[in-house]
Amino acid sequence: MTFLLFFLLVLSKSRADSFEEIYSDLEHYRTIYISENGPRLSVDTAQPKIISQRGGNATLQCKFNRDPSSPPNPKLRIKWTKLTSDYLKEIDVFVAMGFHKKSYGRFHGRVHLQAASKNDASLVITDITLEDYGKYKCEVIDGLEDDTAVVSLDLEGIVFPYFPRLGRYNLNFADAEKACRDQDSIVASFDQLYDAWRDGLDWCNAGWLNDGSVQYPITKPREPCGGKNTIPGVRNYGMRDKQKERYDVFCFTSNYKGRFYYLIHPFKLTYDEAVRACQKDGAQIAKVGQMYAAWKLLGYDRCDAGWLADGSVRYPISRPRRRCSPTEAAVRFSGFPDKKHKLYGVYCYKSDK
């Protein structure tokens, strides 16, 4: 056993000496690392953010580059999806593979590829709706290779706080979504609320946002609104229970295709009379979102309180003056009066469609 061990040690040393003799000049050489070629497919966007408006069109830029040595692939697939606040869920928008093309859901018939070149995967969206706002993912799949790019579609518009006739803090999340829809708007995103805060929105009541969080914007810190000695900003209650908890809501609306106007009428009207007066004029009683859009985007100004569809009474002032919002441009709110009161005019909306 001792002899065998001695023999193995001698053999091992002999081989080690041979290795050193053969590769004695190894230290004179530089180590070389060999890497694979770069990606055979890349996808990018020239404009990561596109701004449009409701009723308009937008092109979400997306281009892909394939390895020039790769043969043509008739099964190359282009897929567009809309991202949601739930990162595990995406909404199918459009898919194209060769001559086969398909649009999905509410995008059906409103989307197509720009196809300006063989590497162009840009998506054209027509007749944009409020719900089209958000982030979109462009994905190109080329055999085993795939890559993606993300494009944001932003809309010109306005954020406004809202609560119903029941009073403040009466909306769970589903109620909030319906309340905004009923006023020709959608639940605002954090980005939209943040932009509104930067534009001067100050509101001391917490409201739902579309990601399920509850927040409110403060430009003038004060005791009832988070404290007098705090800094301005968007106050955040965090993610809340969508079913059990109740707050107000921040809605977002954009341009409309129609006419918003104050109906000239010889007498003041009850709510029911106001509804009928608009109908007789070939219109319908206007919604809160339509008043905010007319005020913010068109500069509409009228110092007459009038009924709106939700039973509230408001009036839009873009030129502050004595007895008409003397301190600031704003949509003035007169409350939810008894619908039988014959004290107000009415704002109507006539669609172009």
Secondary structure per residue as TSV (DSSP state, phi and psi in degrees):
chain	resnum	aa	ss	phi	psi
A	1	M	-	360.0	-42.6
A	2	T	H	-65.6	-39.6
A	3	F	H	-62.9	-43.3
A	4	L	H	-61.6	-42.0
A	5	L	H	-63.7	-42.0
A	6	F	H	-63.6	-39.8
A	7	F	H	-62.9	-43.8
A	8	L	H	-64.8	-38.9
A	9	L	H	-64.4	-43.5
A	10	V	H	-62.6	-44.2
A	11	L	H	-62.3	-42.4
A	12	S	H	-63.3	-44.9
A	13	K	H	-64.2	-37.8
A	14	S	H	-62.0	-43.0
A	15	R	H	-69.4	-35.7
A	16	A	H	-64.8	-41.6
A	17	D	H	-63.5	-39.7
A	18	S	H	-63.4	-41.8
A	19	F	H	-60.6	-42.5
A	20	E	H	-66.7	-35.3
A	21	E	H	-68.6	-44.1
A	22	I	H	-66.2	-42.7
A	23	Y	T	-109.2	35.1
A	24	S	T	-66.0	-24.8
A	25	D	T	-97.8	17.2
A	26	L	G	-60.0	-33.5
A	27	E	G	-66.9	-14.8
A	28	H	G	-83.6	-4.1
A	29	Y	S	-108.5	152.5
A	30	R	-	-96.1	138.8
A	31	T	-	-70.7	133.2
A	32	I	-	-113.7	128.0
A	33	Y	-	-100.8	130.3
A	34	I	-	-107.5	121.9
A	35	S	-	-114.7	160.0
A	36	E	-	-72.0	165.8
A	37	N	-	-63.1	162.1
A	38	G	-	-64.4	-179.0
A	39	P	-	-59.6	138.2
A	40	R	S	-83.8	-6.6
A	41	L	E	-146.3	133.8
A	42	S	E	-136.4	145.0
A	43	V	E	-126.5	134.7
A	44	D	E	-148.7	168.1
A	45	T	-	-127.2	136.8
A	46	A	S	-77.9	-25.6
A	47	Q	-	-131.6	99.8
A	48	P	S	-70.3	-12.2
A	49	K	E	-138.8	127.2
A	50	I	E	-116.9	135.8
A	51	I	E	-113.7	127.9
A	52	S	E	-140.6	-158.0
A	53	Q	-	-149.9	163.2
A	54	R	T	-59.3	135.2
A	55	G	T	88.1	-11.8
A	56	G	-	-90.3	-172.2
A	57	N	-	-119.6	157.4
A	58	A	E	-149.7	145.7
A	59	T	E	-113.6	116.3
A	60	L	E	-88.1	110.6
A	61	Q	-	-71.9	132.9
A	62	C	-	-158.7	127.0
A	63	K	E	-132.4	150.9
A	64	F	E	-126.5	152.3
A	65	N	E	-127.3	126.2
A	66	R	E	-102.5	157.0
A	67	D	-	-60.1	123.9
A	68	P	T	-56.6	-25.5
A	69	S	T	-81.7	-9.0
A	70	S	S	-75.3	136.9
A	71	P	-	-69.9	157.5
A	72	P	-	-56.1	142.7
A	73	N	-	-121.6	102.1
A	74	P	T	-65.9	-14.6
A	75	K	T	-100.3	11.8
A	76	L	-	-58.0	132.7
A	77	R	E	-118.5	135.9
A	78	I	E	-113.1	126.0
A	79	K	E	-131.2	129.5
A	80	W	E	-113.0	132.8
A	81	T	E	-132.8	157.8
A	82	K	E	-103.8	127.9
A	83	L	E	-79.3	153.0
A	84	T	-	-124.6	174.8
A	85	S	S	-67.3	-21.1
A	86	D	S	-90.9	107.0
A	87	Y	T	-66.5	-11.6
A	88	L	T	-88.2	-8.1
A	89	K	-	-119.1	133.8
A	90	E	E	-130.6	148.3
A	91	I	E	-99.3	122.6
A	92	D	E	-65.5	134.1
A	93	V	E	-115.6	-53.2
A	94	F	E	-159.0	141.4
A	95	V	E	-135.3	138.0
A	96	A	E	-136.4	134.4
A	97	M	E	-144.1	106.4
A	98	G	T	64.1	-127.8
A	99	F	T	-84.8	-4.9
A	100	H	E	-89.8	123.6
A	101	K	E	-136.9	143.4
A	102	K	E	-149.5	132.6
A	103	S	E	-108.8	156.1
A	104	Y	-	-122.5	152.0
A	105	G	G	51.4	-133.6
A	106	R	G	-72.3	-5.8
A	107	F	G	-89.2	-7.2
A	108	H	T	-58.2	127.2
A	109	G	T	80.1	-2.4
A	110	R	T	-114.5	-2.9
A	111	V	E	-129.3	145.8
A	112	H	E	-158.5	163.9
A	113	L	E	-79.6	142.1
A	114	Q	-	-68.3	-42.1
A	115	A	-	51.6	45.1
A	116	A	S	-72.2	-21.9
A	117	S	S	-150.8	173.5
A	118	K	T	-67.1	-18.8
A	119	N	T	-105.4	13.8
A	120	D	B	-94.5	117.6
A	121	A	-	-112.5	16.4
A	122	S	-	-61.5	142.6
A	123	L	E	-106.6	130.1
A	124	V	E	-101.4	124.6
A	125	I	E	-110.9	127.4
A	126	T	-	-109.7	160.8
A	127	D	S	45.9	57.9
A	128	I	-	-59.0	138.0
A	129	T	-	-107.7	168.4
A	130	L	G	-61.1	-35.8
A	131	E	G	-69.9	-14.3
A	132	D	G	-73.9	-16.1
A	133	Y	-	-56.0	138.3
A	134	G	E	142.2	-164.1
A	135	K	E	-105.2	138.8
A	136	Y	E	-122.5	143.8
A	137	K	E	-111.0	125.8
A	138	C	E	-98.8	120.2
A	139	E	E	-122.8	130.9
A	140	V	E	-116.6	127.4
A	141	I	E	-118.1	117.8
A	142	D	E	-124.9	88.0
A	143	G	T	65.0	-120.7
A	144	L	T	-86.7	-6.7
A	145	E	E	-96.8	141.9
A	146	D	E	-154.5	154.8
A	147	D	E	-152.8	161.6
A	148	T	E	-137.4	161.6
A	149	A	E	-145.2	151.4
A	150	V	E	-117.5	134.5
A	151	V	E	-125.9	135.3
A	152	S	E	-98.3	134.7
A	153	L	E	-107.6	111.4
A	154	D	E	-104.3	154.4
A	155	L	E	-122.9	140.8
A	156	E	-	-70.5	135.9
A	157	G	E	175.2	-157.4
A	158	I	E	-145.4	141.2
A	159	V	E	-97.0	136.4
A	160	F	E	-139.7	143.7
A	161	P	E	-77.7	146.8
A	162	Y	E	-144.6	140.4
A	163	F	-	-142.2	152.3
A	164	P	-	-87.6	-176.5
A	165	R	T	-57.3	-30.4
A	166	L	T	-61.7	-20.6
A	167	G	-	110.8	-177.2
A	168	R	S	-75.7	152.3
A	169	Y	S	57.3	53.7
A	170	N	-	-126.9	10.8
A	171	L	B	-116.9	122.7
A	172	N	-	-80.1	-176.9
A	173	F	H	-65.1	-42.9
A	174	A	H	-63.7	-40.8
A	175	D	H	-61.0	-40.0
A	176	A	H	-64.2	-43.2
A	177	E	H	-60.2	-44.4
A	178	K	H	-65.9	-41.2
A	179	A	H	-59.5	-42.9
A	180	C	H	-67.7	-44.4
A	181	R	H	-57.7	-42.7
A	182	D	H	-63.0	-21.8
A	183	Q	T	-105.8	26.0
A	184	D	T	59.1	49.9
A	185	S	-	-155.7	-179.0
A	186	I	E	-129.9	164.7
A	187	V	E	-66.6	129.9
A	188	A	-	-70.5	155.7
A	189	S	-	-91.1	168.7
A	190	F	H	-62.1	-42.7
A	191	D	H	-59.0	-40.5
A	192	Q	H	-66.7	-41.8
A	193	L	H	-66.1	-40.3
A	194	Y	H	-62.0	-43.9
A	195	D	H	-62.6	-38.9
A	196	A	H	-65.7	-39.2
A	197	W	H	-62.1	-44.2
A	198	R	H	-63.2	-25.6
A	199	D	T	-88.2	1.0
A	200	G	T	112.4	2.7
A	201	L	-	-67.3	126.1
A	202	D	-	-130.3	117.2
A	203	W	-	-147.5	125.6
A	204	C	-	-93.2	8.7
A	205	N	S	-110.9	132.2
A	206	A	-	-73.3	140.8
A	207	G	E	-140.1	154.9
A	208	W	E	-65.2	146.4
A	209	L	-	-118.2	168.3
A	210	N	T	-69.7	-13.8
A	211	D	T	-89.4	3.5
A	212	G	S	89.3	3.9
A	213	S	E	-88.7	164.7
A	214	V	E	-124.8	123.7
A	215	Q	E	-145.4	171.3
A	216	Y	E	-157.1	146.0
A	217	P	E	-96.5	132.9
A	218	I	E	-127.6	118.9
A	219	T	S	-101.3	-22.5
A	220	K	S	-123.9	90.6
A	221	P	-	-55.4	138.7
A	222	R	-	-155.6	163.7
A	223	E	G	-55.3	-48.0
A	224	P	G	-71.8	-5.7
A	225	C	G	-123.6	54.8
A	226	G	T	94.5	-4.3
A	227	G	-	112.2	142.3
A	228	K	T	-71.1	-30.1
A	229	N	T	-95.9	13.3
A	230	T	S	-89.1	165.9
A	231	I	-	-88.0	154.2
A	232	P	S	-61.3	153.1
A	233	G	E	163.4	-176.8
A	234	V	E	-95.2	110.3
A	235	R	E	-73.8	138.0
A	236	N	E	-124.1	119.0
A	237	Y	E	-85.7	-7.0
A	238	G	E	83.7	-171.0
A	239	M	E	-74.5	133.3
A	240	R	-	-119.4	165.9
A	241	D	-	-68.8	114.1
A	242	K	T	-68.2	-23.3
A	243	Q	T	-96.3	-39.0
A	244	K	T	-91.9	-36.4
A	245	E	-	-87.7	148.6
A	246	R	-	-128.8	132.8
A	247	Y	B	-144.0	-173.0
A	248	D	E	-84.3	-165.8
A	249	V	E	-146.0	149.4
A	250	F	E	-103.4	121.0
A	251	C	E	-103.6	158.0
A	252	F	E	-129.5	134.5
A	253	T	E	-136.4	166.6
A	254	S	E	-137.3	-166.3
A	255	N	-	-55.8	158.6
A	256	Y	-	-133.2	160.2
A	257	K	S	-104.4	90.5
A	258	G	E	172.3	-165.6
A	259	R	E	-127.8	124.9
A	260	F	E	-103.5	131.6
A	261	Y	E	-157.7	158.6
A	262	Y	E	-89.6	125.1
A	263	L	-	-79.3	120.8
A	264	I	-	-74.5	120.4
A	265	H	-	-140.4	143.5
A	266	P	S	-69.0	-20.0
A	267	F	S	-130.6	158.5
A	268	K	-	-73.5	156.9
A	269	L	B	-127.6	149.8
A	270	T	-	-76.6	173.2
A	271	Y	H	-61.9	-47.8
A	272	D	H	-62.9	-39.1
A	273	E	H	-64.7	-35.6
A	274	A	H	-65.0	-43.0
A	275	V	H	-60.2	-47.4
A	276	R	H	-66.7	-35.9
A	277	A	H	-63.0	-42.0
A	278	C	H	-65.6	-42.3
A	279	Q	H	-62.3	-40.4
A	280	K	H	-64.2	-26.6
A	281	D	T	-88.3	9.3
A	282	G	T	76.2	24.0
A	283	A	S	-132.1	-166.6
A	284	Q	E	-135.8	157.7
A	285	I	E	-62.5	135.4
A	286	A	-	-71.6	158.9
A	287	K	-	-103.6	162.5
A	288	V	H	-59.9	-43.5
A	289	G	H	-61.2	-35.1
A	290	Q	H	-67.9	-36.9
A	291	M	H	-65.6	-44.6
A	292	Y	H	-62.8	-40.8
A	293	A	H	-65.2	-42.7
A	294	A	H	-63.2	-40.9
A	295	W	H	-67.3	-50.2
A	296	K	H	-77.3	-43.4
A	297	L	H	-93.1	-23.9
A	298	L	H	-116.7	-4.3
A	299	G	-	71.0	26.9
A	300	Y	-	-63.4	136.5
A	301	D	-	-140.6	124.0
A	302	R	-	-154.3	125.7
A	303	C	-	-95.9	39.2
A	304	D	-	-123.3	123.1
A	305	A	-	-70.9	132.2
A	306	G	E	-141.8	153.5
A	307	W	E	-65.2	146.9
A	308	L	-	-124.6	171.3
A	309	A	T	-60.0	-31.0
A	310	D	T	-82.2	3.0
A	311	G	S	88.4	3.7
A	312	S	-	-87.1	164.6
A	313	V	E	-123.2	125.5
A	314	R	E	-145.5	169.1
A	315	Y	E	-155.1	141.8
A	316	P	E	-97.8	128.8
A	317	I	E	-122.1	113.8
A	318	S	S	-101.5	-15.1
A	319	R	S	-122.3	92.2
A	320	P	-	-56.1	137.4
A	321	R	B	-159.6	167.7
A	322	R	T	-55.7	131.4
A	323	R	T	70.7	1.1
A	324	C	B	-135.4	73.1
A	325	S	-	54.4	67.0
A	326	P	S	-65.0	-21.9
A	327	T	S	-98.3	-22.5
A	328	E	-	-160.6	154.8
A	329	A	-	-73.6	131.9
A	330	A	E	-169.0	162.2
A	331	V	E	-90.9	112.0
A	332	R	E	-83.0	138.5
A	333	F	E	-113.2	122.1
A	334	S	-	-102.8	6.5
A	335	G	-	99.1	-168.1
A	336	F	-	-115.6	82.0
A	337	P	-	-71.5	168.6
A	338	D	-	-57.1	127.9
A	339	K	T	-65.6	-12.8
A	340	K	T	-88.7	-7.4
A	341	H	-	-68.7	129.3
A	342	K	-	-100.3	64.8
A	343	L	-	-123.7	-4.1
A	344	Y	B	-133.4	163.0
A	345	G	E	-87.4	-156.4
A	346	V	E	-150.4	144.9
A	347	Y	E	-103.2	133.0
A	348	C	E	-116.1	162.1
A	349	Y	E	-136.6	129.0
A	350	K	E	-119.2	115.7
A	351	S	E	-75.0	148.1
A	352	D	-	-79.3	-16.8
A	353	K	-	-83.4	360.0
